[in-house]
């Protein structure tokens, strides 16, 4: 069967299954959304947020890009983040990478891939920051896996530097919590990297939003 037609046929089967389970499923879904989670994940087709977490439509607000990056000049990401945090009032923001990520793998070599090279360069910056640790890992597969983990951790750190997150922490009693996860394609299991944060206290003062800094010392705002 042609893949295009199979998508439409698959949709009809899915609708039928949902209506059989709950005749009001789509009627209820059309009334609005109130997800508690924003998922920032990789565009990889093998990592669908709802399926791997066992959640339903309406449970998870999703943004995906190559290698699950948090880029401060990416208006797409920032718009999704702002809407999720300030309108939907999500309680958790999860950055989820995955082992075997093609974007992270590409950042480990010096080949050219085209326009995407500009995006991959941002991933290379993570390698530069953690060069000493990564270069000590002789097994290239293990180095690759650790690079995936470190990339997620850096994106969580970058997420905490945004004014959107920091302002929310001030106004919403330390919500949302932000977390870093890595999904294994081989086992289907998600690894919690234990880098959860709910305040800017861990950040160097230069990154604090709303507090002028001179020589690394926060200056009270009059």
Order of alpha helices (4+ residues) and beta strands (2+ residues): alpha-alpha-beta-alpha-beta-alpha-beta-alpha-alpha-alpha-alpha-alpha-beta-beta-beta-beta
